[in-house]
Amino acid sequence: PARFQCAGGAGAWTLSSGQALRSSDTDDLADVIGIRLENMQLVEGGEGDNVLRGVVKDAIFLGPYTTYVIDIEGDTIAVNSVSADLEVGAAAAVKVSPDDVRCLRGWLAHLSH
């Protein structure tokens, strides 16, 4: 899963990049959020709630889908897509549902490797 350092609470989180995510999980003591790879989706435009904006650092064609490695201002994530056609260096937007954002406490996040 992708993991991001965060601050906030009550389901509203600010990542170290300054970008915001909302979560249905409301553990106010959390300092890390996690998102499973299959719960992230590349979208066009990059507008709206729970959209992270970044830059494509690598694109790996794997037959039926392509894995895009995306830099979100210092955090790196990988997103699979069967339909996107992005070049390295292109802007990318990744959407995630608030129901798929999991809040973890830092010490617990290290146990889930």
HUNOR-V114936 format. One record per residue. N is the residue number from 1. RES is the residue in one letter. SS is DSSP state (hx for helix, st for strand, lp for the rest). PSI is psi in whole degrees, -180 to 180 (none if undefined). OMEGA is omega in degrees with one decimal (none if undefined). Layout:
n:N res:RES ss:SS psi:PSI omega:OMEGA
n:N res:RES ss:SS psi:PSI omega:OMEGA
//
This chain:
n:1 res:P ss:lp psi:157 omega:173.3
n:2 res:A ss:st psi:138 omega:177.9
n:3 res:R ss:st psi:138 omega:-179.5
n:4 res:F ss:st psi:134 omega:169.1
n:5 res:Q ss:st psi:143 omega:-176.9
n:6 res:C ss:st psi:167 omega:173.4
n:7 res:A ss:st psi:152 omega:178.3
n:8 res:G ss:st psi:-152 omega:-179.8
n:9 res:G ss:st psi:177 omega:179.2
n:10 res:A ss:lp psi:33 omega:176.6
n:11 res:G ss:lp psi:4 omega:178.3
n:12 res:A ss:st psi:119 omega:-173.2
n:13 res:W ss:st psi:142 omega:173.8
n:14 res:T ss:st psi:124 omega:179.3
n:15 res:L ss:st psi:166 omega:179.0
n:16 res:S ss:lp psi:-23 omega:177.8
n:17 res:S ss:lp psi:-10 omega:-176.7
n:18 res:G ss:lp psi:-8 omega:178.2
n:19 res:Q ss:lp psi:151 omega:-175.3
n:20 res:A ss:st psi:145 omega:172.1
n:21 res:L ss:st psi:146 omega:173.1
n:22 res:R ss:st psi:151 omega:-179.1
n:23 res:S ss:lp psi:145 omega:172.0
n:24 res:S ss:lp psi:-23 omega:176.9
n:25 res:D ss:lp psi:129 omega:-171.1
n:26 res:T ss:lp psi:37 omega:178.2
n:27 res:D ss:lp psi:104 omega:-176.3
n:28 res:D ss:lp psi:-13 omega:179.1
n:29 res:L ss:lp psi:-2 omega:-178.6
n:30 res:A ss:lp psi:147 omega:173.2
n:31 res:D ss:lp psi:6 omega:177.2
n:32 res:V ss:st psi:139 omega:171.5
n:33 res:I ss:st psi:148 omega:-180.0
n:34 res:G ss:st psi:144 omega:179.1
n:35 res:I ss:st psi:125 omega:178.5
n:36 res:R ss:lp psi:143 omega:-177.7
n:37 res:L ss:hx psi:-45 omega:-175.8
n:38 res:E ss:hx psi:-9 omega:179.6
n:39 res:N ss:hx psi:6 omega:177.7
n:40 res:M ss:st psi:140 omega:-176.1
n:41 res:Q ss:st psi:130 omega:173.1
n:42 res:L ss:st psi:135 omega:179.3
n:43 res:V ss:st psi:157 omega:176.5
n:44 res:E ss:lp psi:146 omega:173.3
n:45 res:G ss:lp psi:-44 omega:177.7
n:46 res:G ss:lp psi:16 omega:179.0
n:47 res:E ss:lp psi:158 omega:174.5
n:48 res:G ss:lp psi:180 omega:-179.1
n:49 res:D ss:lp psi:149 omega:176.4
n:50 res:N ss:lp psi:42 omega:174.5
n:51 res:V ss:st psi:123 omega:175.7
n:52 res:L ss:st psi:135 omega:-179.5
n:53 res:R ss:st psi:137 omega:-179.7
n:54 res:G ss:st psi:-161 omega:-176.9
n:55 res:V ss:st psi:136 omega:177.9
n:56 res:V ss:st psi:122 omega:178.1
n:57 res:K ss:st psi:-26 omega:179.5
n:58 res:D ss:st psi:151 omega:175.9
n:59 res:A ss:st psi:122 omega:-175.4
n:60 res:I ss:st psi:109 omega:-179.8
n:61 res:F ss:st psi:126 omega:-177.5
n:62 res:L ss:lp psi:43 omega:178.6
n:63 res:G ss:lp psi:-103 omega:-175.9
n:64 res:P ss:lp psi:-11 omega:178.7
n:65 res:Y ss:lp psi:168 omega:176.2
n:66 res:T ss:st psi:136 omega:173.6
n:67 res:T ss:st psi:123 omega:177.3
n:68 res:Y ss:st psi:128 omega:174.2
n:69 res:V ss:st psi:121 omega:-172.1
n:70 res:I ss:st psi:131 omega:175.7
n:71 res:D ss:st psi:119 omega:177.1
n:72 res:I ss:st psi:75 omega:178.5
n:73 res:E ss:lp psi:53 omega:176.1
n:74 res:G ss:lp psi:-22 omega:173.8
n:75 res:D ss:st psi:136 omega:-179.0
n:76 res:T ss:st psi:131 omega:177.1
n:77 res:I ss:st psi:162 omega:174.9
n:78 res:A ss:st psi:135 omega:-179.4
n:79 res:V ss:st psi:131 omega:177.0
n:80 res:N ss:st psi:144 omega:176.4
n:81 res:S ss:st psi:139 omega:175.5
n:82 res:V ss:lp psi:-13 omega:-174.1
n:83 res:S ss:lp psi:-21 omega:-177.6
n:84 res:A ss:lp psi:151 omega:177.3
n:85 res:D ss:lp psi:79 omega:-175.5
n:86 res:L ss:lp psi:143 omega:177.0
n:87 res:E ss:lp psi:154 omega:173.5
n:88 res:V ss:lp psi:133 omega:-178.1
n:89 res:G ss:lp psi:-11 omega:-179.5
n:90 res:A ss:lp psi:152 omega:173.2
n:91 res:A ss:st psi:144 omega:179.2
n:92 res:A ss:st psi:149 omega:177.0
n:93 res:A ss:st psi:133 omega:-177.1
n:94 res:V ss:st psi:125 omega:-179.2
n:95 res:K ss:st psi:144 omega:177.0
n:96 res:V ss:st psi:140 omega:178.3
n:97 res:S ss:lp psi:143 omega:175.4
n:98 res:P ss:hx psi:-29 omega:179.1
n:99 res:D ss:hx psi:-18 omega:-177.6
n:100 res:D ss:hx psi:1 omega:177.5
n:101 res:V ss:lp psi:118 omega:-178.8
n:102 res:R ss:st psi:133 omega:179.5
n:103 res:C ss:st psi:131 omega:-179.7
n:104 res:L ss:st psi:150 omega:171.3
n:105 res:R ss:lp psi:142 omega:-172.9
n:106 res:G ss:hx psi:-47 omega:-178.8
n:107 res:W ss:hx psi:-32 omega:178.9
n:108 res:L ss:hx psi:-35 omega:-179.7
n:109 res:A ss:hx psi:-35 omega:-179.4
n:110 res:H ss:hx psi:-27 omega:179.1
n:111 res:L ss:hx psi:-22 omega:-173.8
n:112 res:S ss:lp psi:14 omega:178.0
n:113 res:H ss:lp psi:none omega:none
//
